Amino acid sequence: MVTLKANPRQIQRERKPFPFLEVLVAGDFLAVFASLVLAYWMRLGSGWYGPPVPLAAYHLLAAAIISLIWLALFRTNRLYHEAKLRTIINQLAAIVKSVSLGVLLLLFAAFLTKTEYFIERRLVLGFAWINALVLVGALRVLVVRRIYLNFLRTAPAQTRLLVVGAGEAGRTFAEQLSDRRNFGVRIVGFLDDDPKKAGSTVAGVPVLGSIDSVKSMVEMYDVDQISVAIPSLDQNATLEMMSRCMRAGIPVKLVGDAFHALASDTTVEMVDGIPTIALRESSFRGFGLVVKRWMDVVASAFLLVIFAPLFGLIALLIKVLSPGPVLFRQIRAGKQGNGFELYKFRTMRHDSDDSVHRQYATNFIGGKEMNIRDKYGDRPVFKLTDDPRVTAFGRVLRRTSLDELPQLINVVKGEMSLVGPRPPIVYELQYYREWHKKRLEAKPGLTGLWQVSGRSSVPFDEMVLLDLYYIDHWSLLTDLEILIRTIPVVLLGKGAY
């Protein structure tokens, strides 16, 4: 008699997402719409503050448009993520943030357009703010949250976790989840690189294999989320582990202090009362990217016109002082590692050998001690300070960062942005560790957080961490701040060689 081993996908549940998200969106719309209309009536239609002013049809149309915009703010603040529906404090905080931002945007739009729909009296917005907080908060916390929790209690579909780390931290995490009668959360197995643990059980949960099998295990067991519970790893090892887990293409979270080395500004979420640290999603999405691109094109085109005489002077001096082309063209790795041709004013002798830089790149990215000091010898420098290939005029251009000006053309073409991580040379990617590659998620920039935070005095891993922080916390305000901070750095030639 032959016993066939069941394929886990044959016995898994059919995923059943929360069925009321569409209803919730409609409910939020009605709550916001009612808040605006009620606010207008309270200030202008009730007669409490003078003769009543009737509500016109264009007010209703404006209220509908405003409500849709506010729903977009709700989505931006993750109010339609199921994890948010479980909480009270986090959900209310997101509601306050969204509604407050909506009111401020409405004031700003009224100032720009000189229209007065719902702004006939400023007190209308005050009432709208209070009404929206009360109505949206009550709808979500008193009604939707209860429906959602009841759904998790009764639904056969559970959030299926795969835990990386079958040690003490993983055991504690599994036992805590088991003790709490968790709503819709179940651990399907552990992964651990210790071969002695393969095939054993931890807190009643099987150890399925090693971390190298994460992608196949996610597919086989229909896993929804990976939780990493290895608090003993250092920063680099943690980042490497996260990168390996992220190859599976599903959310990855860190249990407890597993990300202690880098979690000072990460998002802490509760998995049925147990704290986990969520890797932030990239901030490069939404309407803000459209505005960023528009600002890049307008500002770069303006600067190209303003600096046209300077371009001509630099081109003339390069041509006179050293043989070769004016522009240096090099293939760099852009967003997602896609190659593009970067432009710079030539600062080196023509046809120079790049072996010097290749050796430097190997040591720099590999974190090796290079024993390079600044000209005063009082601090380490992580850049070639005495590159024999650079011409005398080239040193001036590099010191003043004027050699970077032609990259405004790359910005206009859409290959770069004014602000972003610096684009690596293609051959440097072969030395990247897996977590380094996350810096390629953003379009490269003329300047960035690294340039204004130490530049040549920052080692490579710290430079990447600065880039990752920028990617995870990007906003138009951040870009503006970096651009402003770049000005004194360039003028003082700080960190340039």
NORZIBEL-V77955 format. One record per helix or strand of 2 or more residues. SS is the DSSP state (a for helix, b for strand). FROM is the first residue (numbers start at 1). TO is the last residue. Records with the same first field share a line. If there is no record, write none. Layout:
# NORZIBEL-V77955
SS: FROM-TO + FROM-TO
This chain:
# NORZIBEL-V77955
a: 8-11 + 21-45 + 57-76 + 82-86 + 89-113 + 122-154 + 168-179 + 195-197 + 211-220 + 235-246 + 287-306 + 308-321 + 335-337 + 355-365 + 392-400 + 402-404 + 407-413 + 426-431 + 434-441 + 455-457 + 460-472 + 476-492
b: 159-164 + 185-191 + 201-202 + 205-209 + 225-228 + 251-255 + 267-271 + 274-278 + 327-333 + 339-345 + 417-419 + 445-447
